[in-house]
Amino acid sequence: MACVGKFAGKTFLVTGASSGIGRALSQNIAAQGGRVVMIARDREKLEETASCMENTQNHIIVDYDLTDFDHYKEIFALVKKEGLCLDGLVHCAGIAEVLPLRVMNRSDAMKLFDIHYFAFIELVKYYARKGVSNGGSIVGVSAMNAHTPQKCMTAYAAAKSAVESACRTLALELTEKGIRINSVIVGGVSTEIANKMGGSAI
């Protein structure tokens, strides 16, 4: 049966697709006829996501730790090998940690910046390369924590703020390539990460 829907014939790369917002987004894209390149560390959870999606076999699973910055080219080489050109990228992958100032150190903060900010920048860099995408749209997922202070979430809020600032600046650079880039500020969402922290967060 031919795919129908507003995303028919389009391919999107979604990080954090094994759970939470990334999983829900992947399922929605598939329901609208799109193909999803799903990235997360846990292959078993990615397969669970795919099993709940329309046209299950149409999607690509990539089990990859996005804090491994030395092999990003392999992700995009796989996309090319499949004969695909991306129409969009959404960076949902992330972690949220409660870090009181008295115990927070540089290593703790860098873990948050690596997955939220530096991984996003690396993904955008590859997405913008010739032959990888059809222009299209990039979205970096931010959070209300960057705007509404929450105790002991300093590093997390700073990492999300960095994503937003990067999007504003990159928009000026990427427009010449026909690429739109925006951040989406998400409010309290009941996700696996939020539940572990005892609240609603992203």
Solvent accessible surface area in square Angstrom, and as a share of the most:
residue,aa,sasa,rsa
1,M,232,1.03
2,A,83,0.65
3,C,48,0.28
4,V,119,0.69
5,G,41,0.40
6,K,141,0.60
7,F,47,0.19
8,A,40,0.31
9,G,80,0.77
10,K,85,0.36
11,T,8,0.05
12,F,24,0.10
13,L,0,0.00
14,V,0,0.00
15,T,0,0.00
16,G,15,0.14
17,A,0,0.00
18,S,14,0.09
19,S,36,0.23
20,G,31,0.29
21,I,39,0.20
22,G,1,0.01
23,R,61,0.22
24,A,59,0.46
25,L,49,0.24
26,S,0,0.00
27,Q,52,0.23
28,N,79,0.40
29,I,5,0.02
30,A,2,0.02
31,A,59,0.46
32,Q,57,0.25
33,G,5,0.05
34,G,2,0.02
35,R,67,0.25
36,V,0,0.00
37,V,0,0.00
38,M,0,0.00
39,I,0,0.00
40,A,10,0.08
41,R,172,0.63
42,D,58,0.30
43,R,110,0.40
44,E,119,0.53
45,K,68,0.29
46,L,0,0.00
47,E,82,0.37
48,E,81,0.36
49,T,0,0.00
50,A,7,0.05
51,S,77,0.50
52,C,91,0.55
53,M,11,0.05
54,E,104,0.46
55,N,71,0.37
56,T,48,0.28
57,Q,170,0.76
58,N,41,0.21
59,H,18,0.08
60,I,22,0.11
61,I,34,0.17
62,V,15,0.09
63,D,69,0.36
64,Y,31,0.12
65,D,59,0.31
66,L,6,0.03
67,T,56,0.33
68,D,51,0.27
69,F,68,0.28
70,D,113,0.59
71,H,76,0.34
72,Y,2,0.01
73,K,126,0.53
74,E,98,0.44
75,I,4,0.02
76,F,8,0.03
77,A,58,0.45
78,L,57,0.28
79,V,2,0.01
80,K,106,0.45
81,K,172,0.73
82,E,89,0.40
83,G,68,0.65
84,L,27,0.14
85,C,43,0.26
86,L,0,0.00
87,D,22,0.11
88,G,2,0.02
89,L,1,0.01
90,V,20,0.12
91,H,7,0.03
92,C,14,0.08
93,A,13,0.10
94,G,19,0.19
95,I,48,0.24
96,A,10,0.07
97,E,51,0.23
98,V,82,0.47
99,L,18,0.09
100,P,26,0.17
101,L,147,0.73
102,R,207,0.75
103,V,81,0.46
104,M,49,0.22
105,N,82,0.42
106,R,186,0.68
107,S,75,0.48
108,D,30,0.16
109,A,24,0.19
110,M,57,0.25
111,K,99,0.42
112,L,0,0.00
113,F,46,0.19
114,D,34,0.18
115,I,18,0.09
116,H,4,0.02
117,Y,53,0.20
118,F,83,0.35
119,A,0,0.00
120,F,0,0.00
121,I,48,0.24
122,E,31,0.14
123,L,0,0.00
124,V,4,0.03
125,K,96,0.41
126,Y,27,0.10
127,Y,1,0.00
128,A,15,0.12
129,R,119,0.44
130,K,197,0.83
131,G,45,0.43
132,V,9,0.05
133,S,21,0.13
134,N,94,0.48
135,G,10,0.10
136,G,18,0.17
137,S,29,0.19
138,I,0,0.00
139,V,31,0.18
140,G,0,0.00
141,V,10,0.06
142,S,0,0.00
143,A,0,0.00
144,M,85,0.38
145,N,13,0.07
146,A,24,0.19
147,H,103,0.46
148,T,77,0.45
149,P,125,0.79
150,Q,100,0.45
151,K,177,0.75
152,C,33,0.20
153,M,4,0.02
154,T,85,0.50
155,A,6,0.05
156,Y,1,0.00
157,A,21,0.16
158,A,44,0.34
159,A,0,0.00
160,K,7,0.03
161,S,43,0.28
162,A,23,0.17
163,V,2,0.01
164,E,9,0.04
165,S,54,0.35
166,A,12,0.09
167,C,4,0.03
168,R,155,0.57
169,T,89,0.52
170,L,31,0.16
171,A,37,0.28
172,L,142,0.71
173,E,106,0.48
174,L,8,0.04
175,T,90,0.53
176,E,145,0.65
177,K,110,0.47
178,G,48,0.46
179,I,7,0.04
180,R,145,0.53
181,I,8,0.04
182,N,82,0.42
183,S,34,0.22
184,V,74,0.42
185,I,76,0.39
186,V,25,0.14
187,G,33,0.32
188,G,60,0.58
189,V,48,0.28
190,S,85,0.55
191,T,11,0.06
192,E,71,0.32
193,I,55,0.28
194,A,0,0.00
195,N,96,0.49
196,K,162,0.69
197,M,57,0.25
198,G,73,0.70
199,G,39,0.38
200,S,73,0.47
201,A,11,0.08
202,I,22,0.11
